Amino acid sequence: MKLIKVPVEVHSLLLKLKKGNEPIHETISRHLSVKPTTVKKSKEPTHTAVLGRLFKEEYLKKFEHPYPAWGPKENGQLANWLKSVPFDYAESLIKLYMQWTNPFVVRSGHTLGLLVTRHVELATDVARAKGKKNLLVKHEREKEVIASYAAIERHEQENGNIQRSKDRISSVQDSTQGGLPGPSGDPFTGEGAFGLPDKTPLY
């Protein structure tokens, strides 16, 4: 029998692993025969699978029939695409791709290949459309503000005219308050002609 020198640390470990009076060589054989623990694969779909399912769903909504001939080629296109763009970016563009009115894309039937190769152009068109929309919204808001100012100005002018009319009426009333005594006596003061009592003789 050939003797093998075992380091002290290994020998101590083997002693801990021994079962009763089990010989050391059997302990070693028993532990070497244990099958390594297999790592369970995650059941969650990959990003490529998620995007593939989304693309096929959007295509079905648009054309009311499944995407033709989906296979390893399409999965490979998505996988390669995801190496150069973030997942969220790709996901958002897939949702917009079927509404893209680019003439060449429309004629080609909105294929996956065109999305992958022309996604920058699609993103540019989307940004431009959002910019136009924001300008329109801003323009409408400016029109509303201008209209509001015009309405306020008209209101102030109308109120000013009414107030000026009231002031003119008030000034006329103030100037004629009490009236002038007439020859036949003033009906408000009870005085006779020329401000004298009615029974006062004129001699």
Secondary structure, 3 states (H helix, E strand, C coil): CCCCCCCHHHHHHHHHHCCCCCCHHHHHHHHHCCCCCCCCCCCCCCHHHHHHHHHHHHHHHHHCCCCCCCCHHHHHHHHHHCCCCCHHHHHHHHHHHCCCCCHHHHHHCCCHHHHHHCHHHHHHHHHHHHHHHHHHHHHHHHHHHHHHHHHHHHHHHHHHHHHHHHHHHHHHHHHCCCCCCCCCCCCCCCCCHHHCCCCCCCC
